[in-house]
Amino acid sequence: LETLAADVAADVASRAQVPATYNPSKWGEVLAFLRTSGEVTPEEEKGLAGVFGFLSPGAHRPVGIPEDQMTRLGRSFALNMCWFLLQNRIARCSS
């Protein structure tokens, strides 16, 4: 998710008329750039940040849910957010 978001940001930056000023190795800066460039809405940015936080080690404590189920849920979240980023970029490039 982090790598794909950075790649999308790099693509957006390469097409921009004004040079982008963000650090591609910092998740928060990548998300902020995607939002300020109009690639994602503030709500979508929050969704990406939330899923990333959910996936981060130690960020969640599964209460009553087996670890394998939490892993499956995290993978599903990540895959769906990757799909969103790709589809969103494709739609914006073709319009």
Stockholm file with secondary structure:
# STOCKHOLM 1.0

chainA/1-95         LETLAADVAADVASRAQVPATYNPSKWGEVLAFLRTSGEVTPEEEKGLAGVFGFLSPGAHRPVGIPEDQMTRLGRSFALNMCWFLLQNRIARCSS
#=GR chainA/1-95 SS CHHHHHHHHHHHHHHCSSCCCCCTTCHHHHHHHHHHTTSSCHHHHHHHHHHHHHHSTTSCCCSSSCHHHHHHHHHHHHHHHHHHHHHHHHHHHHC
#=GC SS_cons        CHHHHHHHHHHHHHHCSSCCCCCTTCHHHHHHHHHHTTSSCHHHHHHHHHHHHHHSTTSCCCSSSCHHHHHHHHHHHHHHHHHHHHHHHHHHHHC
//
